[in-house]
Amino acid sequence: MIPAKIKKLLEKMHYALVGKHSAVQVCSWTKKSLSNQGVCWKEHFYGIESHRCCQMSPSAMWCENYCLHCWRPIENNLGMKMEGKLDSPKEILDEIIKARKKLIIGHGGDSKVSKKKLKESFEPTLFTLSLSGEPTIYPKLPELIQEIRKRKAVSFLVTNGLNPEMLRKLQKQNALPTQITISVNAPNEKLYNIWHRSIKKDAWKKFNQSLEVMNSLKGKVRLAFRMTLVKPGKENSQYKELTNMADEHVEQYVKLILKCNPDFIHVKGFKSLGYSRQRLPYDKQPFHEEVKSFAKKVLKKLKEYDKNWKIQGEQKRSCVVLISRRKKKDLKIKKEDI
C-alpha cells in the first residue's frame, strides 16, 4: 500500500517498514537508555522504561493534516482513508517486534550498552502509537489495542483528534488504551486552519468533538492534553510571526482543557527537526524557560477553576513541563491501568 518511492525515503530515515502499512523506528531515548545516558521524559513522569518502548504506527503515511511543525515527511501523506486488505493486529505486532529487534541488536557491539537492558529491549513493555501518520485512521485499531493488552504491555495512543468516531469505538469495544494523548497545537479555529492545513473540511468541529469524547472517558482511561509551542521568529520566513504562545492564547487553551478534562497536560517546546525545518526554522524554537513561563500562565488560569492543578514535573532536555491534578505517586502507570 505504501509506494516504493516512499518506502525508500522512510528506510533512509531509519524506519523499518512492516507489512503493507505499518512502521517502527527506534527513538534516540531508547538508544540513550541502553547505554545509561539518560531516559525519556515519559519514564521520568510515568515510570515506563525507555529501552522497552516501541514507537510504531499502523498507518505510517496516512494523515488528514499537514501540520507546519511536523518533522515527518508529510508531503508524502497518502490521504485519510486506508483501502484494500489490511494487515491484522497480531501480524503487525509480531513483525514490529522482529523488525525493532533488528534495528536494535547492532548496539550489542557497543561496550557502553547494558547487556541486561539490551536483552530486555527485545520484548517491549510499551507500544507508543505516535511514530508517523494518524493511528485512528487504521480501522482495526480496537483489535490492535486489545492485542497489546493481551501481551500485558502498556499502550499509548497519540491522536490529532479528527476521528472522534474511533474514540467512541474504542470504548464500545472495550479497547481503550492505557493512555490517550490528544495533540493540541492551536488554541482557536483561525490558527488551527493555518497550523494544521487539514484536508478534512470539518476538522475543527471534529477536533472539538474528540475533546468532548475524551471528557466522557474520564476515569476509564488516562487522558493527556499535549501542547506544542512555537514562538515568533526573527528569520525572514513565511511563518516568521506565527506563534501559538501569545498571552491572548492562554485563556483559549484553558477553555479547550476544560472541555477535554484531562489528567495530564504536556506543555512542550517545538523542535526544528527533519522536514519541519523547511517551514519553521530554528529561531521558532522556544527555550525551556519560555515554555515553563507559558505553562505557569496556563496553570494560573486553570487554578481559577480547580486549585488542585500544579506543575508535577519537567525535563529541560526535552523542553517539556507536566501539569496535573494527580499527586506525584499517582502519575506512575500501574498494572491495573494496562
C-alpha angles and dihedrals in degrees: 000000000000110000117243092244092057092044090056090050093050093047089052086057089054097256117146108218117216127197118321102324115003134096143182132198132184112242119227089238090058089055093046092049092053089061095037093248096131141303138245122271088247089066091048093050105030106022098242117145113249094206090056096047115114113203106201147148132211089197103041100175105019118103138137094217136069096198117195093224097047113117094196121098092267092159085077097052114145098215134261103293129067111213135186129032111338129209116253120249092245091052091048096050095043092052094040090057092048093047093047091051090055090052092051106035094080089067087073087082091063112094090209093061118099108240090207093053092044091055091047092049091065088070109054118212094187128047111194112196096204108091102111136329125023112296095203088068090069103095094211095054094122091055090046092054090047091051090052090050091051087059089054091241131138118252124206117190116196113190140176088221097238096122107057088159090067092050089054090047091054090056095044092052094045089245104125112148125232091262136006118205119191115203111227113182102154127049098204141029097255093054091040092060092048093045104044102031088204123194088209107096096210095038097134091049092049091047092054090047088056090053088055092047090052090052089054089054093057110138093014098076137008108266127205131185111204124199121188109198127210123184130208113277137220100213117095100255136137092258098037095130097035114119138154096195104072119131090251089062096059097080091041091056091047091055089054091046091053090050091052097040095202130185092223137029118202112201105192136177119234117246120208099229137143115341094354089074088073090062108025115031126208095274089067089069113103118219118243092255090054090051091048091049091053090046089055091053090052090047093051091054092045091054089064086069101032125008092201092079112105142152104270101176148351138191115202095195091059093036093232136136124195121214118187144155090218124097115251093253089056095054092077119092114247130201091256090057092064 
